[in-house]
């Protein structure tokens, strides 16, 4: 029987752990100090995302006893997520050279793919596309990009938390309606872990997530999408749709900065959501808008893919077009 008692446990544990981490950060002066590249003006404790990591990994450990949950998926997500969280934690408390961070990211991706079985054949405009061994390379690049873009997009209060909760709960709805209940527990538990943290991170934030939390969320969401792809190709495209706000903003911004010859590894404030937060003078309307885009645009498109037979790739294109228009409207990637 599904361990439903884990759902309130992981949310409550994350809530309490975030409070403890906030008090610890204040006592040890582990603060995010505003600078020219910051989107905030007040020194704020950081590292609260560790609460998400600890609460969720504990839930995964307890979930192993649930025969209705795929063990390989738990090992893939738990191992890869733990490694990324450790790398992020060390970088939050010191500095790790970019090349070593990137190496660790690919090791985590390789671990996850080894347990998942790589990238399955996907349905593209009605045709079956099997990339074979090359698919593993594509999947590794996908996971590494997703965890890094999640780090890039964690720049204003609550935005990364709201995105993760919307994506996970949206996926849970799709799993339930599509008859894939065996996939439900992990995204549901991840959403609850993030919800406990969001209480402290909602604008105006009382603690920031930090690299340990944002990188962990990025690779966790990527692993969940690949796990779903092995069950249904349509579910993978649905995940890409649900994560559209972050994928489009980060990718469009990166392309523009690369085309201009910028050093893309340097901190900046040129994502669309950052321009929007400065335009409106607050983080709250932008964070709420991200939630609204997920609920009223991306989720309905994903439902059309899952329930009405809309081609998955076509669904991604339809979902992304307005997001690209918004990225252009809010000058994503432009000089600050």
PLY file of the C-alpha trace (Angstrom):
ply
format ascii 1.0
element vertex 336
property float x
property float y
property float z
element edge 335
property int vertex1
property int vertex2
end_header
0.00 0.00 0.00
1.23 3.48 -0.82
2.78 5.20 2.18
0.49 8.24 2.16
1.61 9.22 5.66
4.88 10.36 4.08
3.10 13.25 2.36
2.44 15.44 5.45
5.65 14.18 7.07
7.93 15.45 4.32
6.17 18.82 4.16
6.32 19.33 7.92
9.94 18.20 8.13
10.97 20.60 5.37
9.15 23.45 7.12
10.91 22.80 10.43
14.34 22.14 8.89
14.17 25.41 6.97
13.49 27.28 10.23
16.48 25.55 11.84
18.72 26.35 8.87
17.61 29.97 8.92
18.49 30.31 12.58
21.86 28.61 11.95
22.62 30.91 8.99
21.79 34.00 11.03
23.95 32.82 13.94
26.92 32.05 11.66
26.40 35.06 9.36
25.88 32.84 6.32
24.25 35.58 4.34
23.63 36.50 0.73
24.96 40.06 0.53
23.45 42.19 -2.27
25.80 43.26 -5.06
25.53 44.77 -8.54
24.33 41.43 -9.93
21.72 40.75 -7.25
17.95 40.97 -7.59
17.48 41.76 -3.91
18.47 44.69 -1.70
18.54 43.23 1.82
21.13 40.74 3.21
19.31 37.42 3.55
20.25 34.02 5.01
21.02 31.40 2.37
21.25 27.63 2.14
17.62 26.84 2.99
17.32 24.45 0.06
19.19 21.87 2.12
15.88 21.34 3.96
14.26 20.26 0.68
17.11 17.85 0.01
17.13 16.24 3.47
13.34 15.93 3.75
12.96 14.45 0.28
15.91 12.04 0.54
14.55 10.76 3.86
11.16 10.23 2.20
12.83 8.34 -0.66
14.58 6.07 1.83
11.28 5.27 3.53
9.61 4.85 0.15
11.87 1.91 -0.71
9.58 -0.29 1.39
6.64 0.59 -0.89
6.34 -2.19 -3.46
4.28 0.07 -5.71
7.21 2.43 -6.35
9.94 1.67 -8.89
13.20 1.00 -7.01
15.47 1.96 -9.92
13.85 5.38 -10.08
14.43 5.94 -6.36
18.10 4.97 -6.62
18.60 7.06 -9.76
17.03 10.18 -8.26
18.41 9.73 -4.76
22.01 9.14 -5.81
22.18 11.83 -8.49
20.32 14.36 -6.35
22.51 13.74 -3.30
25.71 14.26 -5.32
24.44 17.50 -6.85
23.31 18.75 -3.43
26.75 18.02 -1.94
28.49 19.87 -4.77
26.10 22.80 -4.38
26.53 22.84 -0.59
30.32 22.93 -0.92
30.08 25.71 -3.50
27.68 27.67 -1.25
30.21 27.51 1.59
33.37 28.08 -0.43
34.15 27.84 -4.10
34.54 24.95 -6.52
36.06 25.63 -9.93
33.49 25.51 -12.72
35.22 22.58 -14.48
35.03 20.42 -11.36
31.40 21.34 -10.77
30.60 20.42 -14.35
32.43 17.10 -14.02
30.38 16.32 -10.92
27.20 17.23 -12.79
27.98 14.74 -15.56
28.86 12.03 -13.02
25.47 12.55 -11.37
23.75 12.43 -14.77
25.60 9.22 -15.66
24.54 7.64 -12.37
20.89 8.49 -12.98
20.95 7.25 -16.57
22.65 4.00 -15.60
19.79 3.17 -13.24
17.05 4.44 -15.55
18.43 2.68 -18.62
19.35 5.75 -20.65
16.96 7.53 -22.98
14.04 5.47 -24.30
12.70 5.67 -27.83
10.44 8.69 -28.18
7.50 9.37 -30.43
8.15 12.40 -32.63
5.29 13.50 -34.91
3.98 9.95 -34.94
7.33 8.32 -35.75
9.39 6.27 -33.31
12.83 7.83 -32.72
15.43 5.59 -31.07
18.83 7.28 -30.67
20.53 4.23 -29.15
23.82 5.00 -27.37
23.73 8.58 -28.66
20.51 9.01 -26.73
22.45 8.57 -23.48
24.67 11.52 -24.43
21.64 13.63 -25.30
19.98 12.67 -21.99
23.13 13.52 -20.01
23.32 16.95 -21.65
19.62 17.43 -20.93
20.05 16.64 -17.23
23.13 18.84 -16.84
21.46 21.75 -18.63
18.29 21.39 -16.58
20.12 21.45 -13.24
22.21 24.45 -14.31
19.29 26.40 -15.74
17.40 25.80 -12.51
20.31 27.40 -10.70
20.23 30.36 -13.14
16.49 30.81 -12.69
16.62 30.82 -8.88
17.15 34.57 -8.75
14.05 36.11 -7.14
11.95 35.18 -4.12
9.86 32.05 -4.48
10.21 31.56 -8.23
12.14 28.26 -8.19
9.86 26.85 -5.50
6.65 27.81 -7.32
7.95 26.35 -10.58
8.86 23.02 -8.94
5.53 22.71 -7.11
3.52 23.54 -10.25
5.49 21.09 -12.40
5.31 18.26 -9.86
1.62 18.65 -9.04
0.81 19.08 -12.73
2.65 15.83 -13.46
0.76 14.10 -10.62
-2.54 15.15 -12.18
-1.42 13.81 -15.56
-0.28 10.52 -13.98
-3.61 10.10 -12.21
-5.74 10.92 -15.25
-3.57 8.79 -17.53
-3.60 5.73 -15.28
0.07 5.90 -14.25
-0.46 5.94 -10.49
2.78 4.02 -9.90
4.68 7.24 -10.76
2.75 9.53 -8.42
4.59 9.39 -5.12
8.00 10.84 -5.98
6.80 14.09 -7.62
4.13 14.46 -4.93
6.70 14.10 -2.15
9.06 16.51 -3.91
6.25 19.07 -4.18
5.57 18.74 -0.44
9.26 19.13 0.42
9.40 22.32 -1.64
6.12 23.59 -0.14
7.59 23.42 3.37
10.53 25.54 2.21
8.32 27.95 0.25
6.67 29.09 3.49
10.01 30.76 4.31
10.96 31.66 0.74
7.73 33.29 -0.50
8.17 37.02 -1.27
9.59 38.70 0.68
11.93 35.75 1.32
13.29 35.11 4.80
15.86 32.64 3.49
17.24 31.77 0.05
17.49 28.32 -1.51
21.18 28.30 -2.48
22.92 26.15 -5.09
22.43 22.95 -3.10
18.67 23.29 -3.36
18.32 24.70 -6.88
20.71 22.21 -8.47
19.02 19.36 -6.63
15.60 20.44 -7.89
16.87 20.76 -11.44
18.28 17.26 -11.68
15.38 15.76 -9.68
12.85 17.16 -12.14
14.98 15.93 -15.04
15.21 12.41 -13.62
11.45 12.33 -13.00
10.83 13.33 -16.62
13.11 10.58 -17.95
11.55 8.02 -15.62
8.16 9.00 -17.03
9.52 8.72 -20.59
10.14 5.00 -20.08
6.46 4.56 -19.23
5.01 6.86 -21.90
6.67 9.03 -24.54
3.79 11.51 -24.19
4.60 11.99 -20.51
8.12 13.13 -21.36
6.80 15.83 -23.68
4.32 16.80 -20.95
7.20 17.33 -18.53
8.96 19.58 -21.06
5.73 21.55 -21.39
5.29 21.88 -17.61
8.88 23.13 -17.23
8.51 25.54 -20.14
8.82 28.83 -18.24
12.30 27.99 -16.94
13.49 26.17 -20.07
12.52 28.98 -22.45
13.78 31.89 -20.33
17.12 30.26 -19.52
17.76 28.86 -23.00
16.75 32.03 -24.87
18.92 34.10 -22.51
21.90 31.78 -22.96
21.63 31.84 -26.76
21.53 35.65 -26.84
24.49 35.95 -24.49
26.50 33.39 -26.48
25.76 35.18 -29.74
27.07 38.40 -28.19
30.24 36.74 -26.98
29.49 37.17 -23.25
31.23 35.01 -20.66
28.19 32.87 -19.91
29.65 31.45 -16.71
29.68 34.89 -15.09
26.77 36.07 -12.94
24.29 38.41 -14.59
20.76 39.82 -14.28
19.55 39.48 -17.86
16.91 36.76 -17.63
13.39 37.83 -18.57
12.12 37.29 -15.03
14.88 39.54 -13.66
14.04 42.35 -16.08
10.37 41.90 -15.16
11.04 42.08 -11.41
12.96 45.32 -11.87
10.23 46.72 -14.13
7.51 46.07 -11.55
9.72 46.88 -8.58
8.76 43.68 -6.73
9.37 39.94 -6.90
5.83 38.93 -5.93
4.00 39.76 -9.18
6.59 37.91 -11.25
6.54 34.82 -9.03
2.72 34.79 -9.07
2.75 35.22 -12.85
4.99 32.16 -13.20
2.47 30.15 -11.19
-0.38 31.49 -13.32
1.42 30.60 -16.57
1.90 27.08 -15.30
-1.68 26.67 -14.13
-3.63 28.42 -16.89
-1.46 27.83 -19.96
1.12 25.05 -19.66
-0.98 22.56 -17.69
-3.93 22.77 -20.13
-1.58 22.18 -23.08
-0.08 19.17 -21.29
-3.58 17.85 -20.62
-4.33 18.10 -24.34
-1.25 15.98 -25.04
-2.14 13.42 -22.40
-5.90 13.14 -22.87
-6.82 14.50 -26.30
-4.10 12.94 -28.42
-2.25 16.16 -29.30
1.20 15.23 -30.61
3.78 15.74 -27.86
6.32 17.68 -29.92
3.57 19.86 -31.38
2.33 20.44 -27.83
5.79 21.63 -26.79
5.91 24.04 -29.74
2.44 25.41 -28.99
3.30 25.83 -25.31
6.63 27.53 -25.97
5.61 30.11 -28.59
3.93 32.52 -26.11
6.83 31.98 -23.69
9.34 33.01 -26.35
7.22 36.09 -27.07
7.31 36.94 -23.35
11.09 36.40 -23.29
11.44 38.88 -26.16
8.99 41.29 -24.51
11.00 41.32 -21.30
14.36 41.55 -23.08
15.80 38.19 -22.01
19.53 38.14 -22.66
19.77 41.87 -23.40
22.49 44.08 -22.00
21.54 45.34 -18.55
0 1
1 2
2 3
3 4
4 5
5 6
6 7
7 8
8 9
9 10
10 11
11 12
12 13
13 14
14 15
15 16
16 17
17 18
18 19
19 20
20 21
21 22
22 23
23 24
24 25
25 26
26 27
27 28
28 29
29 30
30 31
31 32
32 33
33 34
34 35
35 36
36 37
37 38
38 39
39 40
40 41
41 42
42 43
43 44
44 45
45 46
46 47
47 48
48 49
49 50
50 51
51 52
52 53
53 54
54 55
55 56
56 57
57 58
58 59
59 60
60 61
61 62
62 63
63 64
64 65
65 66
66 67
67 68
68 69
69 70
70 71
71 72
72 73
73 74
74 75
75 76
76 77
77 78
78 79
79 80
80 81
81 82
82 83
83 84
84 85
85 86
86 87
87 88
88 89
89 90
90 91
91 92
92 93
93 94
94 95
95 96
96 97
97 98
98 99
99 100
100 101
101 102
102 103
103 104
104 105
105 106
106 107
107 108
108 109
109 110
110 111
111 112
112 113
113 114
114 115
115 116
116 117
117 118
118 119
119 120
120 121
121 122
122 123
123 124
124 125
125 126
126 127
127 128
128 129
129 130
130 131
131 132
132 133
133 134
134 135
135 136
136 137
137 138
138 139
139 140
140 141
141 142
142 143
143 144
144 145
145 146
146 147
147 148
148 149
149 150
150 151
151 152
152 153
153 154
154 155
155 156
156 157
157 158
158 159
159 160
160 161
161 162
162 163
163 164
164 165
165 166
166 167
167 168
168 169
169 170
170 171
171 172
172 173
173 174
174 175
175 176
176 177
177 178
178 179
179 180
180 181
181 182
182 183
183 184
184 185
185 186
186 187
187 188
188 189
189 190
190 191
191 192
192 193
193 194
194 195
195 196
196 197
197 198
198 199
199 200
200 201
201 202
202 203
203 204
204 205
205 206
206 207
207 208
208 209
209 210
210 211
211 212
212 213
213 214
214 215
215 216
216 217
217 218
218 219
219 220
220 221
221 222
222 223
223 224
224 225
225 226
226 227
227 228
228 229
229 230
230 231
231 232
232 233
233 234
234 235
235 236
236 237
237 238
238 239
239 240
240 241
241 242
242 243
243 244
244 245
245 246
246 247
247 248
248 249
249 250
250 251
251 252
252 253
253 254
254 255
255 256
256 257
257 258
258 259
259 260
260 261
261 262
262 263
263 264
264 265
265 266
266 267
267 268
268 269
269 270
270 271
271 272
272 273
273 274
274 275
275 276
276 277
277 278
278 279
279 280
280 281
281 282
282 283
283 284
284 285
285 286
286 287
287 288
288 289
289 290
290 291
291 292
292 293
293 294
294 295
295 296
296 297
297 298
298 299
299 300
300 301
301 302
302 303
303 304
304 305
305 306
306 307
307 308
308 309
309 310
310 311
311 312
312 313
313 314
314 315
315 316
316 317
317 318
318 319
319 320
320 321
321 322
322 323
323 324
324 325
325 326
326 327
327 328
328 329
329 330
330 331
331 332
332 333
333 334
334 335
